[in-house]
Amino acid sequence: GGYWAVGCADYGSDSMDAIGQVSSVDAGHHAPSLPSEIVVSILDYFRRDKITLFSCSLVAKSWVLLTRFHLFRVVTVRCGADLQGLGAFLDFLHTPWGSNISAYVRELRIRGPYAYALKPVRDPVIELETLGAVLDKLTRLDTLELEALAWPGIDPDTTAMPLTSASVKTIILSRICIPLFPTFDDIFDILHLVPHAKTFRGHGVEWRKPLLSSEPRKRFPADLQLESIILKATALPQQLVDLSQSRLNLQSLTSLSVWHIRAEDVEVLGRFLLSVSAHLRQLHMKLGDTYFVDEPGPRKYNVPAVISRANGYVSVSPETTWPLLNLSECTALESFWIFVPMDDDPELPGPAIDFVPHWESVEVIIDTLPAGVRNIRFGL
């Protein structure tokens, strides 16, 4: 019904942990003549070459542990239409072999068919109870990614909550089909399973579909205090602003990255920035799906108007739109990055966009920055 696959590390290594485990576990076995530090350096060099790593694991018993840090660092579970992928992986974790490798898994990627099928299919539904049981077995997991999946929300009246992970610090939602969720709350109920998460990332998610539930929902654990939100999707949803005011504690949020900001997103983003203005230190923005054209008449700045395709090319003035970001209220802001897509941006379909209007509209944004900003970066 599904299958799981291991993946070699895409970044970093646990070299010092590996050396410590080898010295404590392999004391009674014949060890290679090379010092452990040298062996670790060799294996780090081959961390993206799975075939070579498998060969290295046969050199000596002590090398087995060292190669596992790379071979099982990233594990991908693919879920098919019959929903057996995650369940089969949980069964595997209960086996002796699964127990042996579970401590080496740092990143778990659970993906629906959209991630590897050319034709569109309905995203499989995973049970949060099963996911919680998997997370409970992976005691050193750092990153959880859910791609092309759906899941039911948590009943606010239930007393049987799913198991949680004490180690996951980053959660990533990719290509989530929003219409499959009855409410926005159902999507973010996944946070109950990662109460110690510090970073939330959304990739390729269209947030504008669902409405926030009118029924009371379970508040998130007090330990859940996100420090970074990265939305490489379609701007900041109004629902997330409402969520932060009702269930989510964002008093520790210091970094926000938002892509594909359209003219109609500016006011919502401004309300969110106002709610976190006292402690937000980094703000990275990327404009998207926005056109700039000349508009006749006297203006404070000699800049064109903003045209949003989503609004049927209705003109919006930069001088009245960009101040709605409330950047002047973000007194703790230290780093401000803004990226304006050009005609060669693969993520922005449409005809070529003139260079100068983008730059002049950015000048309007700069005028609203607080004086304490130390790092400003522009990408055009």
C-alpha positions as CSV (number, residue, x, y, z in Angstrom):
1,G,0.0,0.0,0.0
2,G,3.0,2.2,0.2
3,Y,6.7,2.0,0.8
4,W,9.4,3.8,2.7
5,A,12.9,4.7,1.5
6,V,16.0,5.9,3.2
7,G,17.9,8.9,1.9
8,C,21.4,10.1,2.5
9,A,22.0,13.3,4.3
10,D,21.6,16.5,2.4
11,Y,23.4,18.6,4.9
12,G,25.6,18.4,8.0
13,S,26.7,15.4,10.1
14,D,26.6,14.1,13.6
15,S,30.3,13.5,13.6
16,M,31.0,13.9,17.3
17,D,28.0,11.8,18.3
18,A,29.2,9.1,15.9
19,I,32.7,9.1,17.4
20,G,31.2,8.8,20.9
21,Q,29.0,5.9,20.0
22,V,31.7,4.1,18.2
23,S,34.1,4.4,21.2
24,S,31.5,3.2,23.6
25,V,29.9,0.4,21.5
26,D,32.9,-1.0,19.6
27,A,35.4,-1.3,22.4
28,G,35.5,-5.1,22.2
29,H,35.8,-5.4,18.4
30,H,38.6,-5.1,16.0
31,A,38.7,-1.5,14.9
32,P,40.2,-0.1,11.6
33,S,43.7,1.3,11.9
34,L,42.5,4.8,11.1
35,P,41.4,7.1,14.0
36,S,37.7,7.6,14.3
37,E,38.0,11.3,13.4
38,I,39.6,10.4,10.0
39,V,36.9,7.7,9.3
40,V,34.2,10.3,10.0
41,S,35.8,12.7,7.6
42,I,35.9,10.1,4.9
43,L,32.3,9.1,5.4
44,D,31.2,12.8,5.5
45,Y,32.8,13.2,2.1
46,F,30.6,10.4,0.7
47,R,27.4,11.5,2.6
48,R,25.5,12.0,-0.7
49,D,26.7,8.8,-2.3
50,K,24.5,6.1,-0.9
51,I,26.1,3.2,-2.8
52,T,29.5,4.1,-1.5
53,L,28.2,4.4,2.0
54,F,26.7,0.9,1.8
55,S,30.1,-0.4,0.8
56,C,31.8,1.5,3.6
57,S,29.4,-0.1,6.1
58,L,31.0,-3.5,5.3
59,V,34.5,-2.4,6.1
60,A,34.3,-3.0,9.8
61,K,31.7,-3.2,12.6
62,S,32.6,0.2,13.9
63,W,32.0,1.7,10.4
64,V,28.4,0.4,10.5
65,L,27.4,2.9,13.1
66,L,29.2,5.8,11.4
67,T,27.5,5.1,8.0
68,R,24.1,4.9,9.6
69,F,24.3,8.6,10.6
70,H,24.2,9.4,6.9
71,L,22.2,6.4,5.4
72,F,19.2,6.9,7.8
73,R,19.5,10.6,8.5
74,V,16.7,11.4,6.0
75,V,13.8,8.9,5.7
76,T,11.0,9.2,3.1
77,V,7.7,7.5,3.6
78,R,5.4,7.4,0.6
79,C,1.7,7.0,1.2
80,G,-0.5,5.4,-1.4
81,A,-4.3,5.6,-1.9
82,D,-4.8,2.7,0.5
83,L,-3.2,4.6,3.3
84,Q,-0.8,1.8,4.3
85,G,2.5,3.7,3.8
86,L,2.6,5.3,7.3
87,G,1.1,2.3,9.0
88,A,3.6,0.0,7.4
89,F,6.5,2.2,8.5
90,L,5.2,2.2,12.1
91,D,5.1,-1.6,12.0
92,F,8.7,-1.6,10.8
93,L,9.8,0.7,13.6
94,H,8.4,-2.0,16.0
95,T,10.8,-4.6,14.6
96,P,14.4,-5.1,16.0
97,W,15.9,-3.7,12.8
98,G,13.6,-0.7,12.9
99,S,14.6,-0.1,16.5
100,N,18.2,-0.2,15.5
101,I,17.9,2.6,13.0
102,S,15.3,4.8,14.6
103,A,17.8,6.8,16.6
104,Y,19.7,7.9,13.5
105,V,16.7,9.5,11.8
106,R,16.9,13.3,11.9
107,E,14.4,14.2,9.1
108,L,11.2,12.4,8.2
109,R,9.4,13.2,4.9
110,I,5.9,11.8,4.5
111,R,4.7,12.3,0.9
112,G,1.5,11.6,-1.0
113,P,1.3,10.6,-4.7
114,Y,1.6,14.2,-5.9
115,A,5.2,14.2,-5.0
116,Y,6.1,11.5,-7.5
117,A,3.1,11.0,-9.8
118,L,2.6,12.9,-13.0
119,K,-1.2,12.7,-13.0
120,P,-3.2,14.5,-10.2
121,V,-4.6,12.2,-7.6
122,R,-6.5,12.8,-4.4
123,D,-4.2,13.3,-1.5
124,P,-4.2,10.4,1.0
125,V,-5.4,11.0,4.5
126,I,-3.1,10.1,7.4
127,E,-4.3,9.6,10.9
128,L,-2.7,11.8,13.5
129,E,-2.7,8.9,16.0
130,T,-0.5,6.9,13.7
131,L,1.7,9.8,13.0
132,G,2.1,10.5,16.7
133,A,3.1,6.9,17.3
134,V,5.8,7.2,14.6
135,L,7.1,10.4,16.0
136,D,7.2,8.8,19.5
137,K,9.6,6.1,18.1
138,L,11.9,8.5,16.4
139,T,13.4,10.0,19.6
140,R,16.0,12.2,17.8
141,L,13.9,13.5,15.0
142,D,14.5,17.2,14.2
143,T,12.5,17.9,11.1
144,L,9.1,16.7,10.0
145,E,7.8,17.3,6.4
146,L,4.3,16.5,5.2
147,E,3.8,16.8,1.5
148,A,0.6,16.3,-0.6
149,L,-1.3,14.9,2.4
150,A,-4.5,15.5,4.4
151,W,-5.5,14.7,8.0
152,P,-8.5,15.1,10.2
153,G,-8.5,17.8,12.9
154,I,-8.5,17.0,16.6
155,D,-11.9,16.8,18.3
156,P,-11.9,19.7,20.8
157,D,-13.8,17.4,23.3
158,T,-11.4,14.4,23.0
159,T,-9.3,13.4,26.0
160,A,-7.3,10.9,24.0
161,M,-4.6,13.1,22.3
162,P,-2.1,11.6,19.8
163,L,1.4,11.0,21.0
164,T,3.8,13.8,20.6
165,S,7.5,14.4,19.7
166,A,9.8,16.2,22.2
167,S,12.6,16.5,19.6
168,V,11.1,18.0,16.5
169,K,12.1,21.6,16.0
170,T,11.0,22.2,12.4
171,I,7.8,21.3,10.7
172,I,7.2,21.7,6.9
173,L,3.9,21.6,5.0
174,S,4.4,21.2,1.3
175,R,1.8,21.2,-1.5
176,I,-1.0,20.8,0.9
177,C,-4.4,20.8,-0.9
178,I,-6.3,23.2,1.2
179,P,-9.9,22.3,0.0
180,L,-9.5,18.9,1.5
181,F,-9.6,20.4,5.0
182,P,-12.9,21.6,6.4
183,T,-11.3,24.4,8.4
184,F,-8.0,26.2,8.8
185,D,-7.9,24.8,12.3
186,D,-7.7,21.3,11.1
187,I,-4.5,22.1,9.2
188,F,-2.8,23.6,12.2
189,D,-3.9,20.9,14.6
190,I,-0.7,19.1,13.4
191,L,1.1,21.4,15.7
192,H,-0.3,19.5,18.7
193,L,2.1,16.7,17.8
194,V,5.2,18.9,17.8
195,P,4.9,21.0,21.0
196,H,8.5,22.0,21.0
197,A,8.7,23.2,17.3
198,K,10.5,26.4,16.7
199,T,10.2,26.8,12.9
200,F,7.1,26.5,10.7
201,R,7.6,26.4,6.9
202,G,4.9,26.4,4.3
203,H,6.0,25.5,0.7
204,G,3.7,25.7,-2.3
205,V,0.5,26.1,-0.3
206,E,-2.5,28.2,-1.4
207,W,-3.8,29.5,1.9
208,R,-6.8,31.5,0.7
209,K,-9.4,28.7,0.7
210,P,-10.7,27.6,4.1
211,L,-12.4,29.6,6.9
212,L,-11.5,29.5,10.5
213,S,-13.8,27.3,12.6
214,S,-16.4,29.1,14.7
215,E,-16.3,26.3,17.3
216,P,-13.8,26.4,20.2
217,R,-10.7,24.4,19.5
218,K,-8.0,23.0,21.8
219,R,-5.3,25.5,22.6
220,F,-1.8,24.6,21.7
221,P,0.6,23.5,24.5
222,A,2.3,26.3,26.3
223,D,5.7,25.0,25.2
224,L,4.8,25.7,21.6
225,Q,6.4,29.0,20.9
226,L,7.4,29.5,17.2
227,E,10.5,31.6,16.6
228,S,10.4,31.5,12.8
229,I,7.7,31.3,10.2
230,I,8.6,30.9,6.5
231,L,5.9,30.9,3.9
232,K,7.2,30.2,0.5
233,A,3.7,30.1,-0.8
234,T,1.0,32.7,-1.3
235,A,1.6,35.4,1.2
236,L,0.3,35.4,4.8
237,P,-3.2,34.1,5.3
238,Q,-5.8,36.0,7.3
239,Q,-6.5,32.8,9.1
240,L,-3.0,32.7,10.5
241,V,-3.5,36.2,11.9
242,D,-6.7,35.0,13.6
243,L,-5.0,31.8,14.8
244,S,-2.2,33.8,16.4
245,Q,-4.8,35.8,18.4
246,S,-6.8,32.8,19.6
247,R,-4.7,29.7,20.0
248,L,-1.1,30.3,19.0
249,N,1.5,32.0,21.1
250,L,3.8,34.1,18.9
251,Q,5.5,36.1,21.7
252,S,8.8,34.4,20.7
253,L,8.5,35.0,17.0
254,T,11.7,36.8,15.8
255,S,11.9,35.9,12.1
256,L,9.2,36.1,9.3
257,S,9.7,35.2,5.6
258,V,6.8,35.7,3.3
259,W,6.8,35.1,-0.5
260,H,4.5,36.0,-3.3
261,I,2.9,39.1,-1.7
262,R,0.2,40.6,-3.8
263,A,-1.4,44.0,-3.4
264,E,-4.4,42.6,-1.6
265,D,-2.2,40.7,0.9
266,V,-0.5,43.9,2.2
267,E,-3.1,44.9,4.7
268,V,-3.4,41.4,6.3
269,L,0.4,41.2,6.5
270,G,0.4,44.6,8.1
271,R,-2.0,43.5,10.9
272,F,0.1,40.5,11.6
273,L,3.3,42.5,11.7
274,L,1.6,44.9,14.1
275,S,0.8,42.0,16.5
276,V,4.5,40.8,16.6
277,S,6.1,44.2,16.1
278,A,7.7,44.3,19.6
279,H,9.9,41.3,19.1
280,L,10.3,40.7,15.3
281,R,13.9,41.1,14.3
282,Q,14.1,39.7,10.8
283,L,11.6,40.3,7.9
284,H,12.1,38.9,4.4
285,M,9.6,39.7,1.7
286,K,9.1,38.7,-1.9
287,L,6.6,40.4,-4.2
288,G,4.7,38.3,-6.6
289,D,1.8,38.3,-9.1
290,T,2.0,42.1,-9.0
291,Y,2.2,44.5,-12.0
292,F,3.3,48.1,-12.1
293,V,2.0,50.5,-14.7
294,D,2.1,54.3,-15.2
295,E,-0.7,56.3,-13.8
296,P,-1.3,59.9,-14.8
297,G,-1.7,62.7,-12.3
298,P,0.3,64.4,-9.5
299,R,1.8,62.1,-6.9
300,K,4.1,62.4,-3.9
301,Y,6.6,60.1,-5.7
302,N,7.0,59.7,-9.4
303,V,6.1,56.0,-9.2
304,P,3.6,53.9,-11.1
305,A,0.6,52.2,-9.6
306,V,0.4,48.7,-8.4
307,I,-1.9,46.4,-10.5
308,S,-3.0,43.0,-9.1
309,R,-4.0,40.4,-11.5
310,A,-6.2,38.7,-8.9
311,N,-8.3,41.9,-8.7
312,G,-8.8,42.2,-12.4
313,Y,-6.1,44.7,-12.9
314,V,-7.5,47.3,-10.5
315,S,-5.0,50.1,-9.8
316,V,-3.7,50.4,-6.3
317,S,-1.4,53.3,-5.2
318,P,2.0,52.4,-3.7
319,E,1.9,55.5,-1.4
320,T,-1.4,54.3,0.2
321,T,-0.7,50.5,0.0
322,W,2.8,50.0,1.4
323,P,2.3,52.0,4.6
324,L,-0.3,49.4,5.5
325,L,2.6,47.0,6.3
326,N,3.1,49.0,9.6
327,L,6.8,48.6,9.2
328,S,7.4,51.8,11.2
329,E,5.8,50.0,14.2
330,C,8.3,47.1,14.1
331,T,10.8,48.8,16.5
332,A,12.8,45.7,17.1
333,L,13.4,45.1,13.4
334,E,17.1,44.6,12.6
335,S,17.1,42.9,9.2
336,F,14.9,43.7,6.2
337,W,15.1,41.9,2.9
338,I,12.9,42.5,-0.1
339,F,13.0,40.6,-3.4
340,V,11.1,41.9,-6.4
341,P,10.6,39.2,-9.1
342,M,11.7,40.0,-12.6
343,D,10.6,38.6,-15.9
344,D,13.0,35.7,-15.6
345,D,11.6,34.5,-12.3
346,P,10.4,31.0,-12.9
347,E,7.9,31.2,-10.1
348,L,6.1,34.2,-11.6
349,P,4.3,33.5,-14.8
350,G,3.5,36.3,-17.2
351,P,5.1,38.8,-19.5
352,A,8.3,40.7,-18.8
353,I,8.1,43.3,-16.1
354,D,9.8,46.7,-16.4
355,F,12.8,47.1,-14.0
356,V,12.4,50.8,-13.0
357,P,8.8,50.7,-11.7
358,H,9.7,47.9,-9.3
359,W,12.6,49.8,-7.9
360,E,10.7,53.0,-7.4
361,S,7.9,51.2,-5.6
362,V,10.5,49.7,-3.3
363,E,11.6,53.2,-2.4
364,V,8.2,53.8,-1.0
365,I,8.6,50.8,1.3
366,I,12.0,52.0,2.5
367,D,10.5,55.3,3.7
368,T,8.4,53.4,6.3
369,L,11.3,51.3,7.8
370,P,12.2,52.0,11.5
371,A,15.5,53.7,12.2
372,G,16.9,50.7,14.0
373,V,17.2,48.5,10.9
374,R,20.9,47.6,10.5
375,N,20.7,45.2,7.5
376,I,18.8,46.0,4.3
377,R,19.0,43.8,1.2
378,F,17.3,44.2,-2.1
379,G,16.9,41.5,-4.8
380,L,15.6,42.7,-8.2
